[in-house]
Amino acid sequence: VEISLDGEILTLKGERKFEKEEGKEGRKYHRVERSYGTFVRSFQLPSNIDADKASAQLTDGVLTLRLPKKDVVKGRKIEVGNA
């Protein structure tokens, strides 16, 4: 699995390989209910994602992406004085 973040576009690339399995009693068989081969998916992200703090983890076939938001600089109130 390859993950890239270019600007506001998150791209996931990967490949699921076809594997043969050994069945019971020495018989060879493999039942495929999901597709295999390469895949690419791209997602448009909001502009307030902090790419430097992004992280990814693959556990038991589940990919978890953490894309924290940037700290938003809040405006401040400016007092107007009399001259």
N, CA and C atoms as a LAMMPS dump frame, in Angstrom:
ITEM: TIMESTEP
0
ITEM: NUMBER OF ATOMS
249
ITEM: BOX BOUNDS ff ff ff
-5.0000000000000000e+02 5.0000000000000000e+02
-5.0000000000000000e+02 5.0000000000000000e+02
-5.0000000000000000e+02 5.0000000000000000e+02
ITEM: ATOMS id mol type element x y z
1 1 1 N 0.853 -1.173 0
2 1 2 C 0 0 0
3 1 3 C 0.898 1.234 0
4 2 1 N 0.58 2.185 -0.863
5 2 2 C 1.319 3.448 -0.931
6 2 3 C 0.317 4.583 -0.748
7 3 1 N 0.647 5.504 0.139
8 3 2 C -0.225 6.646 0.423
9 3 3 C 0.56 7.916 0.138
10 4 1 N -0.046 8.836 -0.617
11 4 2 C 0.62 10.11 -0.88
12 4 3 C -0.371 11.249 -0.69
13 5 1 N 0.157 12.387 -0.272
14 5 2 C -0.646 13.581 -0.061
15 5 3 C 0.022 14.711 -0.824
16 6 1 N -0.625 15.167 -1.891
17 6 2 C -0.093 16.212 -2.743
18 6 3 C -1.077 17.378 -2.715
19 7 1 N -0.717 18.408 -1.962
20 7 2 C -1.651 19.528 -1.8
21 7 3 C -2.866 19.071 -1.019
22 8 1 N -4.024 19.112 -1.664
23 8 2 C -5.267 18.693 -1.008
24 8 3 C -5.778 17.36 -1.551
25 9 1 N -4.937 16.625 -2.301
26 9 2 C -5.336 15.342 -2.886
27 9 3 C -4.621 14.2 -2.169
28 10 1 N -5.393 13.303 -1.561
29 10 2 C -4.881 12.105 -0.911
30 10 3 C -5.051 10.947 -1.891
31 11 1 N -3.965 10.212 -2.18
32 11 2 C -4.021 9.105 -3.125
33 11 3 C -3.56 7.821 -2.459
34 12 1 N -4.356 6.774 -2.607
35 12 2 C -4.035 5.44 -2.102
36 12 3 C -3.791 4.536 -3.295
37 13 1 N -2.652 3.827 -3.298
38 13 2 C -2.334 2.868 -4.348
39 13 3 C -1.986 1.558 -3.676
40 14 1 N -2.362 0.48 -4.306
41 14 2 C -2.032 -0.814 -3.732
42 14 3 C -2.25 -1.932 -4.719
43 15 1 N -1.934 -3.132 -4.268
44 15 2 C -2.105 -4.311 -5.097
45 15 3 C -2.468 -5.485 -4.211
46 16 1 N -3.467 -6.211 -4.629
47 16 2 C -3.843 -7.439 -3.94
48 16 3 C -3.474 -8.583 -4.861
49 17 1 N -2.572 -9.419 -4.393
50 17 2 C -2.069 -10.501 -5.225
51 17 3 C -2.933 -11.746 -5.076
52 18 1 N -3.018 -12.503 -6.149
53 18 2 C -3.745 -13.767 -6.153
54 18 3 C -2.854 -14.82 -5.521
55 19 1 N -3.358 -15.498 -4.497
56 19 2 C -2.569 -16.508 -3.798
57 19 3 C -3.305 -17.834 -3.804
58 20 1 N -2.541 -18.921 -3.923
59 20 2 C -3.115 -20.265 -3.835
60 20 3 C -3.021 -20.72 -2.397
61 21 1 N -4.033 -21.454 -1.975
62 21 2 C -4.041 -21.966 -0.604
63 21 3 C -4.13 -23.481 -0.622
64 22 1 N -3.581 -24.101 0.38
65 22 2 C -3.64 -25.551 0.546
66 22 3 C -4.908 -25.878 1.325
67 23 1 N -5.737 -26.726 0.792
68 23 2 C -6.987 -27.089 1.443
69 23 3 C -6.813 -28.263 2.391
70 24 1 N -7.905 -28.731 2.929
71 24 2 C -7.874 -29.885 3.826
72 24 3 C -7.484 -31.139 3.046
73 25 1 N -6.863 -32.065 3.721
74 25 2 C -6.495 -33.375 3.186
75 25 3 C -5.633 -33.268 1.932
76 26 1 N -4.802 -32.221 1.845
77 26 2 C -3.868 -32.105 0.745
78 26 3 C -4.453 -31.614 -0.567
79 27 1 N -5.75 -31.347 -0.637
80 27 2 C -6.334 -30.832 -1.878
81 27 3 C -5.983 -29.368 -2.023
82 28 1 N -5.681 -28.965 -3.245
83 28 2 C -5.365 -27.559 -3.494
84 28 3 C -6.577 -26.88 -4.104
85 29 1 N -6.996 -25.81 -3.475
86 29 2 C -8.094 -25.028 -4.018
87 29 3 C -8.01 -23.627 -3.437
88 30 1 N -8.654 -22.727 -4.109
89 30 2 C -8.707 -21.338 -3.64
90 30 3 C -10.012 -20.741 -4.111
91 31 1 N -10.753 -20.211 -3.203
92 31 2 C -12.023 -19.583 -3.546
93 31 3 C -11.84 -18.078 -3.44
94 32 1 N -12.08 -17.377 -4.532
95 32 2 C -11.897 -15.927 -4.565
96 32 3 C -13.263 -15.267 -4.619
97 33 1 N -13.586 -14.51 -3.597
98 33 2 C -14.841 -13.782 -3.584
99 33 3 C -14.612 -12.281 -3.702
100 34 1 N -13.351 -11.88 -3.631
101 34 2 C -12.998 -10.473 -3.785
102 34 3 C -12.031 -10.357 -4.954
103 35 1 N -12.023 -9.201 -5.574
104 35 2 C -11.151 -9.011 -6.725
105 35 3 C -9.693 -8.868 -6.294
106 36 1 N -8.806 -9.056 -7.239
107 36 2 C -7.382 -8.89 -6.982
108 36 3 C -6.798 -8.056 -8.109
109 37 1 N -5.616 -7.544 -7.894
110 37 2 C -4.954 -6.684 -8.87
111 37 3 C -4.633 -5.34 -8.238
112 38 1 N -4.236 -4.383 -9.071
113 38 2 C -3.868 -3.061 -8.563
114 38 3 C -5.095 -2.167 -8.435
115 39 1 N -4.992 -1.188 -7.552
116 39 2 C -6.074 -0.215 -7.389
117 39 3 C -5.478 1.141 -7.055
118 40 1 N -6.202 2.185 -7.401
119 40 2 C -5.83 3.565 -7.088
120 40 3 C -7.101 4.31 -6.724
121 41 1 N -7.086 5.024 -5.612
122 41 2 C -8.217 5.855 -5.192
123 41 3 C -7.673 7.215 -4.785
124 42 1 N -8.355 8.278 -5.188
125 42 2 C -7.948 9.638 -4.823
126 42 3 C -9.112 10.341 -4.147
127 43 1 N -8.791 11.174 -3.159
128 43 2 C -9.797 11.891 -2.388
129 43 3 C -9.402 13.356 -2.277
130 44 1 N -10.362 14.238 -2.427
131 44 2 C -10.148 15.672 -2.226
132 44 3 C -10.326 15.953 -0.735
133 45 1 N -9.318 16.553 -0.117
134 45 2 C -9.366 16.858 1.311
135 45 3 C -9.591 18.346 1.513
136 46 1 N -10.093 18.733 2.666
137 46 2 C -10.217 20.166 2.954
138 46 3 C -8.835 20.817 3.073
139 47 1 N -8.764 22.096 2.913
140 47 2 C -7.477 22.793 2.895
141 47 3 C -6.848 22.934 4.278
142 48 1 N -7.563 22.626 5.337
143 48 2 C -7.021 22.814 6.687
144 48 3 C -6.403 21.537 7.274
145 49 1 N -5.917 20.616 6.434
146 49 2 C -5.262 19.392 6.903
147 49 3 C -3.77 19.672 7.1
148 50 1 N -3.222 19.239 8.225
149 50 2 C -1.806 19.416 8.533
150 50 3 C -1.047 18.18 8.044
151 51 1 N -0.478 18.251 6.837
152 51 2 C 0.191 17.102 6.218
153 51 3 C 1.405 16.636 7.019
154 52 1 N 2.065 17.523 7.74
155 52 2 C 3.247 17.149 8.521
156 52 3 C 2.91 16.237 9.69
157 53 1 N 1.679 16.269 10.157
158 53 2 C 1.27 15.45 11.303
159 53 3 C 0.425 14.245 10.892
160 54 1 N 0.293 13.987 9.587
161 54 2 C -0.497 12.855 9.1
162 54 3 C 0.21 11.544 9.428
163 55 1 N -0.585 10.504 9.707
164 55 2 C -0.015 9.19 9.991
165 55 3 C -0.943 8.11 9.449
166 56 1 N -0.376 6.921 9.218
167 56 2 C -1.15 5.785 8.708
168 56 3 C -0.703 4.524 9.419
169 57 1 N -1.653 3.601 9.609
170 57 2 C -1.346 2.336 10.263
171 57 3 C -2.192 1.246 9.614
172 58 1 N -1.577 0.107 9.322
173 58 2 C -2.265 -1.047 8.752
174 58 3 C -2.246 -2.167 9.776
175 59 1 N -3.42 -2.526 10.295
176 59 2 C -3.538 -3.559 11.313
177 59 3 C -4.635 -4.526 10.925
178 60 1 N -4.306 -5.801 10.805
179 60 2 C -5.273 -6.854 10.471
180 60 3 C -6.082 -6.517 9.221
181 61 1 N -5.423 -5.94 8.222
182 61 2 C -6.094 -5.624 6.966
183 61 3 C -6.916 -4.352 6.97
184 62 1 N -6.855 -3.594 8.052
185 62 2 C -7.61 -2.338 8.154
186 62 3 C -6.617 -1.182 8.141
187 63 1 N -6.776 -0.288 7.173
188 63 2 C -5.92 0.883 7.058
189 63 3 C -6.572 2.041 7.811
190 64 1 N -5.82 2.628 8.75
191 64 2 C -6.312 3.769 9.522
192 64 3 C -5.434 4.972 9.21
193 65 1 N -6.045 6.034 8.72
194 65 2 C -5.349 7.284 8.431
195 65 3 C -5.761 8.32 9.451
196 66 1 N -4.794 9.044 9.97
197 66 2 C -5.068 10.15 10.886
198 66 3 C -4.574 11.41 10.2
199 67 1 N -5.498 12.312 9.923
200 67 2 C -5.206 13.559 9.224
201 67 3 C -5.69 14.717 10.085
202 68 1 N -4.85 15.169 11.012
203 68 2 C -5.295 16.242 11.913
204 68 3 C -5.438 17.571 11.181
205 69 1 N -6.326 18.389 11.726
206 69 2 C -6.535 19.731 11.178
207 69 3 C -5.437 20.666 11.668
208 70 1 N -5.149 21.676 10.858
209 70 2 C -4.196 22.701 11.264
210 70 3 C -4.831 23.554 12.349
211 71 1 N -3.986 24.116 13.21
212 71 2 C -4.484 25.048 14.206
213 71 3 C -4.928 26.314 13.478
214 72 1 N -6.145 26.716 13.727
215 72 2 C -6.684 27.897 13.072
216 72 3 C -6.321 29.125 13.895
217 73 1 N -5.736 30.089 13.229
218 73 2 C -5.393 31.333 13.914
219 73 3 C -6.664 32.167 14.003
220 74 1 N -7.071 32.411 15.227
221 74 2 C -8.291 33.187 15.429
222 74 3 C -7.97 34.668 15.343
223 75 1 N -8.919 35.401 14.856
224 75 2 C -8.747 36.848 14.771
225 75 3 C -8.731 37.47 16.16
226 76 1 N -8.296 38.689 16.228
227 76 2 C -8.302 39.37 17.523
228 76 3 C -8.989 40.71 17.373
229 77 1 N -9.481 41.186 18.433
230 77 2 C -10.205 42.453 18.439
231 77 3 C -9.206 43.587 18.646
232 78 1 N -9.335 44.631 17.873
233 78 2 C -8.448 45.788 17.966
234 78 3 C -9.263 46.973 18.481
235 79 1 N -8.812 47.527 19.574
236 79 2 C -9.49 48.68 20.143
237 79 3 C -9.159 49.927 19.332
238 80 1 N -10.156 50.732 19.088
239 80 2 C -9.971 51.99 18.374
240 80 3 C -9.95 53.095 19.422
241 81 1 N -8.842 53.839 19.444
242 81 2 C -8.722 54.922 20.424
243 81 3 C -9.036 56.269 19.786
244 82 1 N -9.316 57.258 20.618
245 82 2 C -9.562 58.626 20.14
246 82 3 C -8.239 59.364 20.034
247 83 1 N -8.085 60.101 18.975
248 83 2 C -6.853 60.858 18.775
249 83 3 C -6.954 62.253 19.33
